[in-house]
Every structure is written in C-alpha cells, then in structure tokens.
Amino acid sequence: MCYAVPLAGAIVTSAVWSRKKGVKLWWLTLMFYGGALFGVIDHFWNGELFLISENVISDLLLGAAITAVIFLFWGVMVIYSRTSPTLSGYINIKS
C-alpha cells in the first residue's frame, strides 16, 4: 500500500492541473505518478498478493515518506530553476 499516498497526491495534482495548467504542477504530477508506480512494482517484486503487505501501517508511512521526498525534491527543482537561467530554459519551468 505504499503506492496509495503518492497515487493520492497524483490524483489531486492531476485534478488541479486540469483546471490550472502549469509546467511546475505537471512535473509534480508526473513525479507523484512515478512514485506510485515505484510502489506497485515494489509490491509485485516482493510477491505481495493484491499489492497489500502484512504491515499496512508501515506501508502507509513509507508512502508518506516517498511522497514527502518527491515534494521536497520538486521544491528544490523549482527553487533552483528560478536561480539558474540555464536550467529554467532547459526544462521550461517558467510558469
């Protein structure tokens, strides 16, 4: 279930992005979907049937940690794009 928290973030940011288009929000949405996909692949890799592990609380906490790291890394990217004109032009994070 560690995929549930980043997936919830992806769904929320997708809904917001559909109303308010922006490159920064698009990148955050993609990163959340990537985190959720990572969780699903991890569950399949470890042979956890129906994508649920034995310790659901621990899994949800791991999902929260993954989501926090994604959000933190996204924030660093946005801040760095504002201070570095080359990065801002390269990945087009101007909106």
Chimera marker file (.cmm) of the C-alpha trace (Angstrom):
<marker_set name="trace">
<marker id="1" x="0.000" y="0.000" z="0.000" r="1" g="1" b="0" radius="0.5"/>
<marker id="2" x="2.991" y="2.340" z="-0.109" r="1" g="1" b="0" radius="0.5"/>
<marker id="3" x="1.784" y="3.351" z="-3.570" r="1" g="1" b="0" radius="0.5"/>
<marker id="4" x="-1.506" y="4.741" z="-2.193" r="1" g="1" b="0" radius="0.5"/>
<marker id="5" x="-0.163" y="8.007" z="-0.761" r="1" g="1" b="0" radius="0.5"/>
<marker id="6" x="1.798" y="9.114" z="-3.871" r="1" g="1" b="0" radius="0.5"/>
<marker id="7" x="-1.152" y="7.976" z="-6.020" r="1" g="1" b="0" radius="0.5"/>
<marker id="8" x="-3.499" y="10.160" z="-3.964" r="1" g="1" b="0" radius="0.5"/>
<marker id="9" x="-1.097" y="13.076" z="-4.480" r="1" g="1" b="0" radius="0.5"/>
<marker id="10" x="-1.015" y="12.353" z="-8.211" r="1" g="1" b="0" radius="0.5"/>
<marker id="11" x="-4.795" y="12.297" z="-8.439" r="1" g="1" b="0" radius="0.5"/>
<marker id="12" x="-5.132" y="15.575" z="-6.549" r="1" g="1" b="0" radius="0.5"/>
<marker id="13" x="-2.447" y="17.326" z="-8.613" r="1" g="1" b="0" radius="0.5"/>
<marker id="14" x="-3.991" y="15.929" z="-11.823" r="1" g="1" b="0" radius="0.5"/>
<marker id="15" x="-7.345" y="17.435" z="-10.869" r="1" g="1" b="0" radius="0.5"/>
<marker id="16" x="-5.750" y="20.778" z="-10.024" r="1" g="1" b="0" radius="0.5"/>
<marker id="17" x="-3.627" y="20.691" z="-13.195" r="1" g="1" b="0" radius="0.5"/>
<marker id="18" x="-6.702" y="20.081" z="-15.375" r="1" g="1" b="0" radius="0.5"/>
<marker id="19" x="-8.072" y="23.437" z="-14.191" r="1" g="1" b="0" radius="0.5"/>
<marker id="20" x="-4.837" y="25.378" z="-13.805" r="1" g="1" b="0" radius="0.5"/>
<marker id="21" x="-2.302" y="24.324" z="-16.423" r="1" g="1" b="0" radius="0.5"/>
<marker id="22" x="1.309" y="24.885" z="-15.439" r="1" g="1" b="0" radius="0.5"/>
<marker id="23" x="4.640" y="23.237" z="-16.101" r="1" g="1" b="0" radius="0.5"/>
<marker id="24" x="5.607" y="23.098" z="-12.424" r="1" g="1" b="0" radius="0.5"/>
<marker id="25" x="2.395" y="21.334" z="-11.487" r="1" g="1" b="0" radius="0.5"/>
<marker id="26" x="2.786" y="18.975" z="-14.459" r="1" g="1" b="0" radius="0.5"/>
<marker id="27" x="6.254" y="17.950" z="-13.240" r="1" g="1" b="0" radius="0.5"/>
<marker id="28" x="4.948" y="17.374" z="-9.717" r="1" g="1" b="0" radius="0.5"/>
<marker id="29" x="2.101" y="15.247" z="-11.073" r="1" g="1" b="0" radius="0.5"/>
<marker id="30" x="4.496" y="13.122" z="-13.119" r="1" g="1" b="0" radius="0.5"/>
<marker id="31" x="6.783" y="12.657" z="-10.115" r="1" g="1" b="0" radius="0.5"/>
<marker id="32" x="3.848" y="11.523" z="-7.961" r="1" g="1" b="0" radius="0.5"/>
<marker id="33" x="2.742" y="9.014" z="-10.619" r="1" g="1" b="0" radius="0.5"/>
<marker id="34" x="6.333" y="7.759" z="-10.786" r="1" g="1" b="0" radius="0.5"/>
<marker id="35" x="6.383" y="7.291" z="-7.005" r="1" g="1" b="0" radius="0.5"/>
<marker id="36" x="3.112" y="5.363" z="-7.138" r="1" g="1" b="0" radius="0.5"/>
<marker id="37" x="4.406" y="3.197" z="-9.976" r="1" g="1" b="0" radius="0.5"/>
<marker id="38" x="7.552" y="2.505" z="-7.954" r="1" g="1" b="0" radius="0.5"/>
<marker id="39" x="5.375" y="1.291" z="-5.063" r="1" g="1" b="0" radius="0.5"/>
<marker id="40" x="3.336" y="-1.021" z="-7.278" r="1" g="1" b="0" radius="0.5"/>
<marker id="41" x="6.476" y="-2.502" z="-8.839" r="1" g="1" b="0" radius="0.5"/>
<marker id="42" x="7.987" y="-2.959" z="-5.371" r="1" g="1" b="0" radius="0.5"/>
<marker id="43" x="4.922" y="-4.908" z="-4.206" r="1" g="1" b="0" radius="0.5"/>
<marker id="44" x="4.987" y="-7.148" z="-7.287" r="1" g="1" b="0" radius="0.5"/>
<marker id="45" x="8.736" y="-7.652" z="-6.887" r="1" g="1" b="0" radius="0.5"/>
<marker id="46" x="8.302" y="-8.808" z="-3.301" r="1" g="1" b="0" radius="0.5"/>
<marker id="47" x="5.434" y="-11.136" z="-4.209" r="1" g="1" b="0" radius="0.5"/>
<marker id="48" x="2.801" y="-9.362" z="-2.135" r="1" g="1" b="0" radius="0.5"/>
<marker id="49" x="-0.503" y="-10.560" z="-3.466" r="1" g="1" b="0" radius="0.5"/>
<marker id="50" x="-3.140" y="-7.915" z="-4.191" r="1" g="1" b="0" radius="0.5"/>
<marker id="51" x="-0.498" y="-5.208" z="-3.603" r="1" g="1" b="0" radius="0.5"/>
<marker id="52" x="-1.054" y="-5.303" z="0.183" r="1" g="1" b="0" radius="0.5"/>
<marker id="53" x="1.731" y="-6.205" z="2.577" r="1" g="1" b="0" radius="0.5"/>
<marker id="54" x="1.455" y="-7.702" z="6.049" r="1" g="1" b="0" radius="0.5"/>
<marker id="55" x="2.029" y="-4.397" z="7.840" r="1" g="1" b="0" radius="0.5"/>
<marker id="56" x="-0.333" y="-1.813" z="6.311" r="1" g="1" b="0" radius="0.5"/>
<marker id="57" x="0.570" y="0.995" z="8.747" r="1" g="1" b="0" radius="0.5"/>
<marker id="58" x="4.266" y="0.656" z="7.952" r="1" g="1" b="0" radius="0.5"/>
<marker id="59" x="3.449" y="0.649" z="4.251" r="1" g="1" b="0" radius="0.5"/>
<marker id="60" x="1.375" y="3.827" z="4.528" r="1" g="1" b="0" radius="0.5"/>
<marker id="61" x="4.176" y="5.518" z="6.465" r="1" g="1" b="0" radius="0.5"/>
<marker id="62" x="6.607" y="4.514" z="3.717" r="1" g="1" b="0" radius="0.5"/>
<marker id="63" x="4.196" y="6.001" z="1.158" r="1" g="1" b="0" radius="0.5"/>
<marker id="64" x="4.078" y="9.230" z="3.153" r="1" g="1" b="0" radius="0.5"/>
<marker id="65" x="7.889" y="9.319" z="3.245" r="1" g="1" b="0" radius="0.5"/>
<marker id="66" x="8.086" y="8.714" z="-0.515" r="1" g="1" b="0" radius="0.5"/>
<marker id="67" x="5.543" y="11.494" z="-1.113" r="1" g="1" b="0" radius="0.5"/>
<marker id="68" x="7.444" y="13.899" z="1.169" r="1" g="1" b="0" radius="0.5"/>
<marker id="69" x="10.724" y="13.214" z="-0.623" r="1" g="1" b="0" radius="0.5"/>
<marker id="70" x="9.066" y="13.716" z="-4.029" r="1" g="1" b="0" radius="0.5"/>
<marker id="71" x="7.555" y="17.002" z="-2.874" r="1" g="1" b="0" radius="0.5"/>
<marker id="72" x="10.867" y="18.133" z="-1.347" r="1" g="1" b="0" radius="0.5"/>
<marker id="73" x="12.837" y="17.274" z="-4.478" r="1" g="1" b="0" radius="0.5"/>
<marker id="74" x="10.249" y="19.048" z="-6.638" r="1" g="1" b="0" radius="0.5"/>
<marker id="75" x="10.572" y="22.147" z="-4.450" r="1" g="1" b="0" radius="0.5"/>
<marker id="76" x="14.355" y="22.095" z="-4.818" r="1" g="1" b="0" radius="0.5"/>
<marker id="77" x="13.963" y="21.824" z="-8.604" r="1" g="1" b="0" radius="0.5"/>
<marker id="78" x="11.573" y="24.789" z="-8.699" r="1" g="1" b="0" radius="0.5"/>
<marker id="79" x="13.822" y="26.942" z="-6.490" r="1" g="1" b="0" radius="0.5"/>
<marker id="80" x="16.922" y="26.009" z="-8.468" r="1" g="1" b="0" radius="0.5"/>
<marker id="81" x="15.166" y="26.758" z="-11.772" r="1" g="1" b="0" radius="0.5"/>
<marker id="82" x="14.482" y="30.292" z="-10.536" r="1" g="1" b="0" radius="0.5"/>
<marker id="83" x="18.129" y="30.885" z="-9.671" r="1" g="1" b="0" radius="0.5"/>
<marker id="84" x="19.641" y="29.184" z="-12.713" r="1" g="1" b="0" radius="0.5"/>
<marker id="85" x="18.580" y="30.680" z="-16.048" r="1" g="1" b="0" radius="0.5"/>
<marker id="86" x="20.085" y="27.761" z="-17.990" r="1" g="1" b="0" radius="0.5"/>
<marker id="87" x="18.063" y="25.186" z="-16.069" r="1" g="1" b="0" radius="0.5"/>
<marker id="88" x="14.925" y="27.282" z="-16.334" r="1" g="1" b="0" radius="0.5"/>
<marker id="89" x="15.302" y="27.497" z="-20.107" r="1" g="1" b="0" radius="0.5"/>
<marker id="90" x="16.229" y="23.841" z="-20.450" r="1" g="1" b="0" radius="0.5"/>
<marker id="91" x="13.245" y="22.301" z="-18.681" r="1" g="1" b="0" radius="0.5"/>
<marker id="92" x="10.947" y="25.290" z="-19.256" r="1" g="1" b="0" radius="0.5"/>
<marker id="93" x="9.789" y="25.801" z="-15.662" r="1" g="1" b="0" radius="0.5"/>
<marker id="94" x="8.732" y="29.403" z="-16.114" r="1" g="1" b="0" radius="0.5"/>
<marker id="95" x="5.040" y="29.144" z="-15.340" r="1" g="1" b="0" radius="0.5"/>
<link id1="1" id2="2" r="1" g="1" b="0" radius="0.2"/>
<link id1="2" id2="3" r="1" g="1" b="0" radius="0.2"/>
<link id1="3" id2="4" r="1" g="1" b="0" radius="0.2"/>
<link id1="4" id2="5" r="1" g="1" b="0" radius="0.2"/>
<link id1="5" id2="6" r="1" g="1" b="0" radius="0.2"/>
<link id1="6" id2="7" r="1" g="1" b="0" radius="0.2"/>
<link id1="7" id2="8" r="1" g="1" b="0" radius="0.2"/>
<link id1="8" id2="9" r="1" g="1" b="0" radius="0.2"/>
<link id1="9" id2="10" r="1" g="1" b="0" radius="0.2"/>
<link id1="10" id2="11" r="1" g="1" b="0" radius="0.2"/>
<link id1="11" id2="12" r="1" g="1" b="0" radius="0.2"/>
<link id1="12" id2="13" r="1" g="1" b="0" radius="0.2"/>
<link id1="13" id2="14" r="1" g="1" b="0" radius="0.2"/>
<link id1="14" id2="15" r="1" g="1" b="0" radius="0.2"/>
<link id1="15" id2="16" r="1" g="1" b="0" radius="0.2"/>
<link id1="16" id2="17" r="1" g="1" b="0" radius="0.2"/>
<link id1="17" id2="18" r="1" g="1" b="0" radius="0.2"/>
<link id1="18" id2="19" r="1" g="1" b="0" radius="0.2"/>
<link id1="19" id2="20" r="1" g="1" b="0" radius="0.2"/>
<link id1="20" id2="21" r="1" g="1" b="0" radius="0.2"/>
<link id1="21" id2="22" r="1" g="1" b="0" radius="0.2"/>
<link id1="22" id2="23" r="1" g="1" b="0" radius="0.2"/>
<link id1="23" id2="24" r="1" g="1" b="0" radius="0.2"/>
<link id1="24" id2="25" r="1" g="1" b="0" radius="0.2"/>
<link id1="25" id2="26" r="1" g="1" b="0" radius="0.2"/>
<link id1="26" id2="27" r="1" g="1" b="0" radius="0.2"/>
<link id1="27" id2="28" r="1" g="1" b="0" radius="0.2"/>
<link id1="28" id2="29" r="1" g="1" b="0" radius="0.2"/>
<link id1="29" id2="30" r="1" g="1" b="0" radius="0.2"/>
<link id1="30" id2="31" r="1" g="1" b="0" radius="0.2"/>
<link id1="31" id2="32" r="1" g="1" b="0" radius="0.2"/>
<link id1="32" id2="33" r="1" g="1" b="0" radius="0.2"/>
<link id1="33" id2="34" r="1" g="1" b="0" radius="0.2"/>
<link id1="34" id2="35" r="1" g="1" b="0" radius="0.2"/>
<link id1="35" id2="36" r="1" g="1" b="0" radius="0.2"/>
<link id1="36" id2="37" r="1" g="1" b="0" radius="0.2"/>
<link id1="37" id2="38" r="1" g="1" b="0" radius="0.2"/>
<link id1="38" id2="39" r="1" g="1" b="0" radius="0.2"/>
<link id1="39" id2="40" r="1" g="1" b="0" radius="0.2"/>
<link id1="40" id2="41" r="1" g="1" b="0" radius="0.2"/>
<link id1="41" id2="42" r="1" g="1" b="0" radius="0.2"/>
<link id1="42" id2="43" r="1" g="1" b="0" radius="0.2"/>
<link id1="43" id2="44" r="1" g="1" b="0" radius="0.2"/>
<link id1="44" id2="45" r="1" g="1" b="0" radius="0.2"/>
<link id1="45" id2="46" r="1" g="1" b="0" radius="0.2"/>
<link id1="46" id2="47" r="1" g="1" b="0" radius="0.2"/>
<link id1="47" id2="48" r="1" g="1" b="0" radius="0.2"/>
<link id1="48" id2="49" r="1" g="1" b="0" radius="0.2"/>
<link id1="49" id2="50" r="1" g="1" b="0" radius="0.2"/>
<link id1="50" id2="51" r="1" g="1" b="0" radius="0.2"/>
<link id1="51" id2="52" r="1" g="1" b="0" radius="0.2"/>
<link id1="52" id2="53" r="1" g="1" b="0" radius="0.2"/>
<link id1="53" id2="54" r="1" g="1" b="0" radius="0.2"/>
<link id1="54" id2="55" r="1" g="1" b="0" radius="0.2"/>
<link id1="55" id2="56" r="1" g="1" b="0" radius="0.2"/>
<link id1="56" id2="57" r="1" g="1" b="0" radius="0.2"/>
<link id1="57" id2="58" r="1" g="1" b="0" radius="0.2"/>
<link id1="58" id2="59" r="1" g="1" b="0" radius="0.2"/>
<link id1="59" id2="60" r="1" g="1" b="0" radius="0.2"/>
<link id1="60" id2="61" r="1" g="1" b="0" radius="0.2"/>
<link id1="61" id2="62" r="1" g="1" b="0" radius="0.2"/>
<link id1="62" id2="63" r="1" g="1" b="0" radius="0.2"/>
<link id1="63" id2="64" r="1" g="1" b="0" radius="0.2"/>
<link id1="64" id2="65" r="1" g="1" b="0" radius="0.2"/>
<link id1="65" id2="66" r="1" g="1" b="0" radius="0.2"/>
<link id1="66" id2="67" r="1" g="1" b="0" radius="0.2"/>
<link id1="67" id2="68" r="1" g="1" b="0" radius="0.2"/>
<link id1="68" id2="69" r="1" g="1" b="0" radius="0.2"/>
<link id1="69" id2="70" r="1" g="1" b="0" radius="0.2"/>
<link id1="70" id2="71" r="1" g="1" b="0" radius="0.2"/>
<link id1="71" id2="72" r="1" g="1" b="0" radius="0.2"/>
<link id1="72" id2="73" r="1" g="1" b="0" radius="0.2"/>
<link id1="73" id2="74" r="1" g="1" b="0" radius="0.2"/>
<link id1="74" id2="75" r="1" g="1" b="0" radius="0.2"/>
<link id1="75" id2="76" r="1" g="1" b="0" radius="0.2"/>
<link id1="76" id2="77" r="1" g="1" b="0" radius="0.2"/>
<link id1="77" id2="78" r="1" g="1" b="0" radius="0.2"/>
<link id1="78" id2="79" r="1" g="1" b="0" radius="0.2"/>
<link id1="79" id2="80" r="1" g="1" b="0" radius="0.2"/>
<link id1="80" id2="81" r="1" g="1" b="0" radius="0.2"/>
<link id1="81" id2="82" r="1" g="1" b="0" radius="0.2"/>
<link id1="82" id2="83" r="1" g="1" b="0" radius="0.2"/>
<link id1="83" id2="84" r="1" g="1" b="0" radius="0.2"/>
<link id1="84" id2="85" r="1" g="1" b="0" radius="0.2"/>
<link id1="85" id2="86" r="1" g="1" b="0" radius="0.2"/>
<link id1="86" id2="87" r="1" g="1" b="0" radius="0.2"/>
<link id1="87" id2="88" r="1" g="1" b="0" radius="0.2"/>
<link id1="88" id2="89" r="1" g="1" b="0" radius="0.2"/>
<link id1="89" id2="90" r="1" g="1" b="0" radius="0.2"/>
<link id1="90" id2="91" r="1" g="1" b="0" radius="0.2"/>
<link id1="91" id2="92" r="1" g="1" b="0" radius="0.2"/>
<link id1="92" id2="93" r="1" g="1" b="0" radius="0.2"/>
<link id1="93" id2="94" r="1" g="1" b="0" radius="0.2"/>
<link id1="94" id2="95" r="1" g="1" b="0" radius="0.2"/>
</marker_set>
